[in-house]
Amino acid sequence: MKKAFLPLILFALAAVYFVKAADSTAPKPLRILLIAGGCCHEYDKQTQALKDGIEARLNAVVDVAYNPDKSTKATFEIYHSKDWAKDFDVVIHDECSADVTDPAYVGNILAAHKAGVPAVNLHCAMHSYRWGNFREAVKPGADNAGWYEMLGLQSTGHGPQEPIDITFTAPDHPITKGLENWTTIKEELYNNIQLLGGSPLASGRQIQPPKAKKGETLPPDAKPTEATAVVAWTNEYGPAKTRIFSTTIGHNTATVQDERYLKLISRALLWTTGKLADDGTPAVGYTK
């Protein structure tokens, strides 16, 4: 009887061994740090939408650093550490901190990306960490140019909340390959002051209703105007040519929850971390 059971025991042990061996060779989940907080947005809801949406699509773990401060001066404790990004494969900047102007604080953020940590920048991250005469085109290398140089594009403001027609202008890029143009719900179209090394992926077109200047009334024949801007782009930053992706879309929570938005962000995360082939195919083991 004992001899009869021996092959079964050996088979079970072998099965356990091979399962463990398979687990040891499986790709490790991407470690993603999502930093969010500050003015003007539902960051408490949007962080959850991003975490849930990304983890449902990718082999990834999203850690969230959220500051409930709703002012334009929100800061984040993690940035005070010199090696703040060492445990992560990529960082999502989703903060809205326009009036955080300490060059040393911002410089410590940028140092991690200069050293090779990729970034995915969302919406109001484009209007953060700005000082000096930032409403004019900054000069490359200037004291107030650092954040814009990481982003790859300088933006200073936006129009009204109206739908935006998004057109992927670089349809053969790995991030956008196979993605379909779409029209958002009411969103903010951020302006473009200048490109600073960024490579456009998508443009936005918005019909903006006429608006009277302060103290004036609209003439009866006032007509809407059309505005266009780059709304998604990539950049290579610093000596390490760190991969950076940015999109100005994402003001409203319903947009952040949209399947098309989450797909774009997920593909951007794969691309910045080198997990997306030139033909747009994800690396084995990194999608669900």
N, C-alpha and C positions, 0 to 999 in steps of 0.2 A: 504493500500500500504506500509506504514511504517513498519507494523508488518511483512509483507512478506519479506522485506529486512533484518530484524533483524537476522534471522538464517544465512544468507549469510555473514553478517558483523562479527558475532561471529566465523564463520568458518574461515574467512580470518585472524582474530586476532589469532585464535588457530594455524593456519598454520605458521604464523610469529613466534609465541612463540616456536613451536617445531623446526623450522629451526634454531633459535638462540640457543636453548638448544643443538641441535645436533652440532652446530659450537663450542659451549663451551666445549664439550667433545671430539672434534677431537684432535688427537695428534698435539702438537706444532711442527713446522718444526725444524729440527736439525739446530743449528747455527754453521757454519763451518767457520774457519778463514784460508784462503790460503795465505801463505807468500812466495813471490817469487822475485827473482832478483839476480844479480851477474853475474859471468863470464860464457861465453861459450854457452849460450842457448837462444832460442827465447822465453824468458819468457813473452814478451808482447802478443804473440800469444798463448802460452801454458796456461797462466792463463785464457784466455777467453775460450779455449777448455775445460779446467777442470771445470770451473764454469758452462758453458752451459751443459756439459755432465753430471755432477753430479746433477744439478737442474732438468734436464730432466728425471732422473732416480729415484731420491729420493725426499721425502718430506723434503726439505732442503733449506736453504738460505746460499749462499757462499759469505762472505765478503773477498775482496782481498786487501792485503797490498803489493804493488808492488814497488820495487825500480829499476829505469831504469839504475842505475849504473852497468856497464858491467865489472867491475874489480873484483878481488878476495877479495876485502875489503868492499863489500857492507854490510851496516848495516841497521837496520830498527827501525824507531822512536818508534814504539809500544813497542819494547822490553825494552825501558828505564823506562816504568811504572812497579811498583812492582806487580800490579795486572793485568798485561796486558792481561791475558787469561780469566778473570772472566766472560765475557759475552758469552763465546763460549763452545759448547759441545765437540769439537774436533778441533785440529789444524793440517793443512797440511803444513809440512816443505818442501819447494821446492826451497830453496835458495842455492846458490853456493858461499860460503864465506870462502874459504880455508885459507885466511890470516887474518881473524878476530880472534885475539888471546887474547883478554882481558878476563881473568878468571871471573871477576865480571859480565861482560855483558853476557857471556855464562851461568854463574851460575844462573842469573836471569831467563833465558829461561828455564833452567832445573828445577828450583824450581817449576814452574807451573805444570810440568809433574810429579814431585815427589809428589806433593800435590793431584794428581788425574786427571789432564786434559789429555785425550788420545792424541796420535799423530799418524799421517800417514806421513811417510818420503819417499820422492821421489828422486831417482837418485842422483844428486850432493849433496843433504843433507848429504849423507854418507861421502863426502869429504870436509865437512865444519868444522870450529871451531877446528882446529888441530894445535898443537904446540909441541915443544920438539922433541924427537926422535920418531915421530909418524910412521915412516916407519918400525919400529920394533914393535913386540907385546907389547902393553902397559900393565902395571901391574894394576890389579883391585885396585881401590882406589887411584891411582896415580893422580897427578895434571892434567895430560893431558889425563886422561881416561874417564872423565865425559860424554862427548858427545857420545863416543863409547858405554858406559855402558847403556845409554838411548836407543841407536839404538839396542843394543844386538849383534852387529857384527862389527868387525873392518875391513875396506877396505882402501887401500892406493893408488890404481891406476887401470888402465884399459888398455886393448889391443886396436887393431884397430877397426874401424867400419865395422863389418861384421854381417850377419844374426846370430841370436841366437835361437837355438832350446830350447824351454821352456817345461819342464816336471814337472807337479805337483806331488811332492814326498809325499805329505800328502793329498791325495784326499778325506779323510773323515773329514778334518777340515771344520768348518762352512764356512770359507771364500772361500775355493777352491772346496767345494762339488758341483759336476756337471759341473765344468769348464773343457774345453778340452785343451789338450796340443796344442801349436801353435809355429810357427816360425816367428820371427820378421823380419822387414826390416833390413837394416844395423843399428846396435846398438852397444853400448859399453858394454863389459862384464867386470864388476868390479871384482877385485880379492877379496879373503877372506884371511885375515891374521889370524883371530881367531874369534870364537863365544864367546860372553860374555853374555850368558844367552839366546840367541836367539834360536828359534825353527824353523828350515827350513820348508818352504812350497813348494818351487819350486827350481829346479836347471836349469842352463843354460849351453848349450854346443855350442861352437863356433869353427869353423875351421879357423885358422889364417894363412894367407900366410907367407912364409919365409921372414925374414927381415934382412938385412945386418947390422952389427955393423958400427958405425961411422968410416969412412975412409976405410972400407973394401968393397969388392964386393961379391955378393952371388956366391957360387959354383954352377956349372950347375946342380948338382943333389939335390939341396936344395928342401926340401919338406914342405908342410904345416904341422902345428901342431894342435893338438886338445887341447882346454882349457875348463875346467869346473869350475863352481862356484855356490854357492847358490845365487839366484837372488830375492827371496822373503822369508820373515820370520816374525815371531811374537816375542814379548818379553813382560815380565812383569817387570815393572820398579819401583824401590823405595819401601818404606814402604807401600804405598797404592796399590802396585801391579798393577800400571796403565797399561792399555792395549796399546801396541805399535805395529804398523805394518810398515814394510819397504820393498821397492823394489828398486833395482838398475836400473831397466828398465825405460826408458823414456827420452833418450837424444834428440831424434828428434820429431818435432811437429807432424809428421804423425803417430808416435807411440802413442803419447798422445791422438790423435784424434781417435785411433783405438777402435772399439766397444769392443774388448776383453780386452783392457787395462782399459777402463772406467768401464767396468763391474767388473773387479778385484778391482779397487780402490773404487768403490761404495760399494761393499760387505765388503771391509776392514773398511770403515767408519761406516757401520752398526755394524760390530763386535766390533770395539773399543769402541763404545758408548753403547754396550749392547742391540742392536736392531736386533741381528741375533741369532736365536735359534741354538742349537747344531746340528740340522739336516739341517742347512742352510736356514731355512725359515725366511724371514724378519718379524719383528714385524708388526702388523696390522697398516696400516696408514702411513708407512714410505717408501713405494715404489709407483711408478706411472706406 
